[in-house]
Amino acid sequence: MPVSTDSDDTGADYPRSFRQSSLTPLGRRLRYFVSRLFGSRLQKSQRVALVEINGQRYKRVILRDSYLATLIEQSLEAFGPSTRLPGLVIRYEHEVWVEFVPGEVPNGASDELAADLARFYAHVYSRSPRLADSDGDIWVTRLRRDIRFLANVGVLSSGVAVSLEQSLAKRIPPRYWVGYDYNDPVIKNFVHGPGGELCGIDIEALVPDQLIGLGVAKALMRWMEPHRAVFFDTYAQTGAPDIAPFFDFVELSQLAAYTKLMFVEHKWANIVPARFDRFC
């Protein structure tokens, strides 16, 4: 689409239109549309586009309501300027625009990527963390609730659910860190930016007031397990909040929440009850 311009009384020319292309494949958009009309599965409904204005590129995320857009805006603004995340441009009603981060998506799992991810999470976890007492805290309540749901719908046997509940007495730490996390660490959600640092490009994945370590646990479950030692060795050298003493609790919390989400999204291939065995 050609860019046209308007001139103001200073003689400056400004773009009156812009180029936009969807970053969500057409087939996926059609599947989501049909599923929302006739199905019961939960799913995200945002649209993502690449906008080019006067040679500059921006990522435009269009959500279903202003509340979600405001939460993203607040997280990005509170987190502050960072080479590890896209810079906020504007939030307008139910849209969020951020700077487009050029770079290469990592080429598969590796020790090098695990080390880069350790430095990425050290940066995220070092931004305003706080220690929280676990006694009566929401994260303990959520874990018990998720285990109960999985047992009620038949994902977990009653025996496994009872065993998990009994193991919590030793698994729940007295305190743990709470703060920012990046909760969708699939490889496609990262690029090596212009400076070579690993940058998380999914702005919805940055969330506050999280049990620190949930993102790491999800990365381990999805692709990083063979590189676990490299990740934690590198992370330990960063001076970031120590997640090792309570990481067993974090991994179980992440697994229970993830499995429940996969169930309500009808993503049956991602439901693996055997993953709970080592926690029993």
MARDREN-597703 format. One line per 8 residues: for each residue x, y, z of C-alpha. Coordinates in nm, 4 decimals. Example, Ala and Ser with C-alpha at 12.3 -4.5 7.8 and 13.67 -1.06 7.14 Angstrom:
BEGIN
1.2300 -0.4500 0.7800; 1.3670 -0.1060 0.7140
//
This chain:
BEGIN
0.0000 0.0000 0.0000; 0.1590 0.3352 -0.0979; 0.2148 0.5842 0.1817; 0.0471 0.9201 0.1376; 0.1333 1.2298 0.3383; -0.0199 1.5429 0.4811; 0.1707 1.8669 0.5344; 0.1169 2.0927 0.8349
0.1842 2.4678 0.8447; 0.5527 2.4009 0.9139; 0.5934 2.2295 0.5798; 0.6726 1.8913 0.7366; 0.5357 1.5797 0.5710; 0.3829 1.3024 0.7818; 0.2605 0.9590 0.6722; -0.1164 0.9454 0.6464
-0.1328 0.5695 0.5969; 0.0822 0.2719 0.6794; 0.1530 -0.0810 0.5669; 0.0219 -0.3637 0.7798; 0.0550 -0.7400 0.7489; -0.0818 -1.0072 0.9800; 0.1643 -1.2165 1.1793; -0.1035 -1.4782 1.2482
-0.1372 -1.7326 0.9638; -0.4731 -1.7326 0.7876; -0.5330 -2.1026 0.8601; -0.4888 -2.0475 1.2330; -0.7220 -1.7488 1.2292; -0.9916 -1.9554 1.0549; -0.9529 -2.2433 1.3007; -0.9863 -2.0065 1.5953
-1.2938 -1.8417 1.4431; -1.4717 -2.1715 1.3803; -1.3768 -2.3064 1.7211; -1.5121 -2.0004 1.8985; -1.8407 -2.0339 1.7103; -1.9020 -2.4045 1.7632; -1.6595 -2.5328 2.0260; -1.6121 -2.5177 2.4013
-1.2324 -2.5126 2.4167; -1.0586 -2.2149 2.5704; -0.8203 -2.0270 2.3453; -0.6536 -1.6930 2.2990; -0.8295 -1.4503 2.0701; -0.5744 -1.1762 2.0049; -0.4529 -1.0708 1.6607; -0.0953 -0.9685 1.5878
0.0258 -0.7558 1.2977; 0.3463 -0.5987 1.1709; 0.3064 -0.2282 1.0970; 0.5510 -0.0264 0.8857; 0.5400 0.3523 0.9130; 0.7914 0.5703 0.7353; 1.0464 0.2888 0.7300; 0.9993 0.1979 1.0979
0.8490 -0.1321 1.2079; 0.6173 -0.1950 1.5025; 0.4308 -0.4942 1.6419; 0.0592 -0.4346 1.6906; -0.1253 -0.6654 1.9312; -0.5048 -0.6391 1.9236; -0.6745 -0.7982 2.2239; -1.0373 -0.8654 2.3089
-1.0706 -0.5922 2.5708; -0.8961 -0.2904 2.7181; -0.8353 -0.4604 3.0514; -0.5905 -0.7101 2.9046; -0.4168 -0.4385 2.7049; -0.3851 -0.2252 3.0184; -0.2245 -0.5117 3.2116; 0.0380 -0.5536 2.9390
0.1004 -0.1793 2.9295; 0.1429 -0.1683 3.3071; 0.3859 -0.4607 3.3091; 0.6041 -0.3146 3.0353; 0.6064 0.0309 3.1939; 0.6721 -0.0989 3.5446; 0.9476 -0.3298 3.4230; 1.1142 -0.0356 3.2541
1.3511 0.0025 2.9564; 1.5297 -0.3206 2.8730; 1.7238 -0.4786 2.5899; 1.5528 -0.8051 2.6863; 1.1965 -0.7011 2.5932; 1.0309 -0.4888 2.3232; 0.9853 -0.1230 2.4084; 0.6297 0.0011 2.4614
0.5060 0.2520 2.2017; 0.1406 0.3041 2.2923; -0.1623 0.1392 2.4427; -0.4874 0.2492 2.2798; -0.8081 0.0941 2.4131; -0.7646 -0.2792 2.3479; -0.4436 -0.2495 2.1428; -0.0769 -0.2474 2.2429
0.1976 -0.1336 2.0062; 0.5611 -0.2143 2.0766; 0.8868 -0.1691 1.8907; 0.9654 -0.4515 1.6518; 1.2793 -0.6351 1.7605; 1.4865 -0.7497 1.4629; 1.6919 -1.0632 1.5071; 1.7215 -1.4344 1.4528
1.5099 -1.6949 1.6296; 1.7422 -1.9460 1.8022; 1.8127 -2.2530 1.5925; 1.6854 -2.5220 1.8287; 1.7745 -2.6267 2.1828; 2.1395 -2.6236 2.2842; 2.3705 -2.5628 2.5786; 2.4382 -2.2164 2.4400
2.0682 -2.1311 2.4286; 2.0189 -2.2647 2.7833; 2.2988 -2.0367 2.9052; 2.1461 -1.7408 2.7197; 1.8084 -1.8216 2.8735; 1.9655 -1.8284 3.2205; 2.0924 -1.4747 3.1689; 1.7534 -1.3690 3.0308
1.5646 -1.5020 3.3344; 1.8227 -1.3578 3.5728; 1.7433 -1.0175 3.4224; 1.3668 -1.0718 3.4573; 1.3806 -1.2171 3.8084; 1.6075 -0.9410 3.9381; 1.3466 -0.6721 3.8715; 1.1668 -0.5977 4.2012
1.1454 -0.9493 4.3530; 1.0042 -1.0022 4.7015; 1.0069 -1.2892 4.9470; 0.6622 -1.4213 5.0377; 0.5600 -1.6526 5.3206; 0.3993 -1.9674 5.1815; 0.1675 -2.0226 5.4773; -0.1803 -1.9544 5.3405
-0.0413 -1.7935 5.0247; -0.2241 -1.8024 4.6925; 0.0368 -2.0204 4.5191; -0.0155 -2.3035 4.7655; -0.3928 -2.2667 4.7266; -0.3633 -2.2739 4.3469; -0.1517 -2.5878 4.3467; -0.4004 -2.7755 4.5641
-0.6890 -2.6492 4.3505; -0.5217 -2.7622 4.0279; -0.4473 -3.1093 4.1631; -0.8081 -3.1428 4.2786; -0.9397 -3.0382 3.9370; -0.7157 -3.2855 3.7533; -0.8370 -3.5641 3.9790; -1.2024 -3.4658 3.9426
-1.1904 -3.4701 3.5603; -0.9994 -3.7968 3.5474; -0.6548 -3.6812 3.4358; -0.5043 -3.8003 3.7636; -0.6121 -4.1110 3.9487; -0.7383 -4.0652 4.3021; -0.4313 -4.2485 4.4293; -0.1911 -4.0128 4.2542
-0.3867 -3.7093 4.3743; -0.3734 -3.8330 4.7354; -0.0021 -3.9056 4.7047; 0.0658 -3.5571 4.5651; -0.1340 -3.3949 4.8431; 0.0563 -3.5945 5.1059; 0.3903 -3.4962 4.9527; 0.3134 -3.1257 4.9813
0.3916 -3.1291 5.3530; 0.7598 -3.1694 5.2649; 0.7491 -2.9933 4.9297; 0.6067 -2.6524 5.0264; 0.8913 -2.4201 5.1319; 0.8461 -2.1708 5.4169; 0.9145 -1.8818 5.1768; 0.9661 -1.8260 4.8063
1.0348 -1.5419 4.5663; 0.7507 -1.3594 4.3909; 0.7972 -1.1106 4.1069; 0.8073 -1.0826 3.7299; 0.8193 -1.3935 3.5140; 0.8150 -1.4711 3.1437; 0.5623 -1.7499 3.1217; 0.5793 -1.8715 2.7620
0.9431 -1.9657 2.6962; 0.8979 -2.1625 2.3740; 1.1928 -2.1058 2.1433; 0.9912 -1.9145 1.8819; 0.9180 -1.6450 2.1428; 1.2819 -1.5343 2.1533; 1.5240 -1.3663 1.9175; 1.8879 -1.2725 1.9459
1.8600 -0.8967 1.9183; 2.0962 -0.6486 1.7537; 2.3312 -0.6596 2.0530; 2.3342 -1.0391 2.0634; 2.1297 -1.0632 2.3836; 1.8357 -1.3006 2.4017; 1.5138 -1.0972 2.3853; 1.1635 -1.2226 2.4711
0.9292 -1.0914 2.2008; 0.5940 -1.2195 2.3364; 0.4753 -0.9171 2.5351; 0.1856 -1.1108 2.6888; 0.4338 -1.3472 2.8514; 0.5737 -1.0809 3.0876; 0.3557 -1.0980 3.3978; 0.3970 -0.9546 3.7503
0.3333 -1.1113 4.0908; 0.4286 -1.4602 3.9793; 0.5932 -1.7444 4.1648; 0.9453 -1.6879 4.0349; 1.0740 -1.9874 3.8428; 0.7524 -2.0905 3.6689; 0.8886 -1.9838 3.3305; 1.2066 -2.1842 3.3832
1.0032 -2.4892 3.4852; 0.7972 -2.4628 3.1682; 1.1093 -2.4327 2.9516; 1.2515 -2.7447 3.1156; 0.9303 -2.9349 3.0533; 0.8986 -2.8222 2.6909; 1.2556 -2.8367 2.5554; 1.5361 -2.7548 2.8003
1.5578 -3.0644 3.0234; 1.8768 -3.2058 2.8587; 2.0426 -2.8710 2.9320; 1.9215 -2.8325 3.2933; 2.2701 -2.8341 3.4474; 2.3985 -2.5703 3.2048; 2.1039 -2.3441 3.2813; 2.1411 -2.3608 3.6598
2.5202 -2.3360 3.6533; 2.4944 -2.0185 3.4460; 2.2048 -1.8785 3.6479; 2.3945 -1.9285 3.9749; 2.6686 -1.6963 3.8498; 2.4331 -1.4042 3.7825; 2.3485 -1.3035 4.1390; 1.9755 -1.3237 4.0651
1.7280 -1.4490 4.3318; 1.8061 -1.8092 4.4234; 1.5228 -2.0345 4.3031; 1.6980 -2.3673 4.3651; 1.5826 -2.4225 4.7290; 1.2123 -2.4229 4.6331; 1.2293 -2.5206 4.2665; 1.0739 -2.8619 4.3306
0.7587 -2.6837 4.4476; 0.7742 -2.4517 4.1456; 0.7992 -2.7412 3.8996; 0.4987 -2.9185 4.0470; 0.2990 -2.5939 4.0493; 0.3830 -2.5282 3.6858; 0.3045 -2.8845 3.5790; -0.0356 -2.8855 3.7501
-0.1360 -2.5452 3.6091; -0.0103 -2.6321 3.2600; -0.1887 -2.9673 3.2511; -0.5154 -2.8062 3.3603; -0.4810 -2.5434 3.0871; -0.4110 -2.8072 2.8228; -0.7224 -2.9942 2.9341; -0.9569 -2.6975 2.9018
-0.7954 -2.6043 2.5686; -0.8502 -2.9632 2.4444; -0.4805 -3.0051 2.3635; -0.4801 -3.3713 2.4539; -0.1335 -3.4511 2.3163; 0.0203 -3.2178 2.5760; -0.1439 -3.3966 2.8700; 0.1038 -3.6480 3.0137
-0.0077 -3.7816 3.3550; 0.3191 -3.9747 3.3912; 0.4964 -3.6423 3.4438; 0.3483 -3.6341 3.7944; 0.5026 -3.9667 3.8975; 0.8309 -3.8200 4.0194; 0.6429 -3.5899 4.2583; 0.4483 -3.8681 4.4282
//
